[in-house]
Amino acid sequence: MITPELLLKCLVDETRLRCVHLLMRENELCVCEFGFALSEVQPKISRHLATLREHQLVLDRRAGQWVYYRLHPELPAWALELLRALDAGLKGSERHEADHLRLREMPDRPSRCAASQFTI
């Protein structure tokens, strides 16, 4: 399971922080949604998501051609508390709000079944 050192190491990178922040609000996203929201190429997004998965901060699931990511449901309470504090601190941040706005405006977003949605 993730340690405080690994969590902070994951979040020190701006792309990974932006990905986690999107997941805090959206619950589950596919690589194409991250790429669109962050205006980054798929290989860069995939590399950062792989790091988050390796450190057990996120889980992934395959649904046809899509791979969806979500925060790990077994994150320890201290990690969730830290992520919620970060989410609160980033609200109103011009860059992070722009990420969410771009995501909301994404055409043809992949659909997911209601059963795959969850909250932390």
Secondary structure as GFF3:
##gff-version 3
##sequence-region A 1 120
A	DSSP	alpha_helix	4	11	.	.	.	ID=ss1
A	DSSP	alpha_helix	14	26	.	.	.	ID=ss2
A	DSSP	beta_strand	28	30	.	.	.	ID=ss3
A	DSSP	alpha_helix	31	38	.	.	.	ID=ss4
A	DSSP	alpha_helix	42	54	.	.	.	ID=ss5
A	DSSP	beta_strand	58	63	.	.	.	ID=ss6
A	DSSP	beta_strand	66	71	.	.	.	ID=ss7
A	DSSP	alpha_helix	77	90	.	.	.	ID=ss8
A	DSSP	alpha_helix	94	104	.	.	.	ID=ss9
A	DSSP	three_ten_helix	114	116	.	.	.	ID=ss10
###
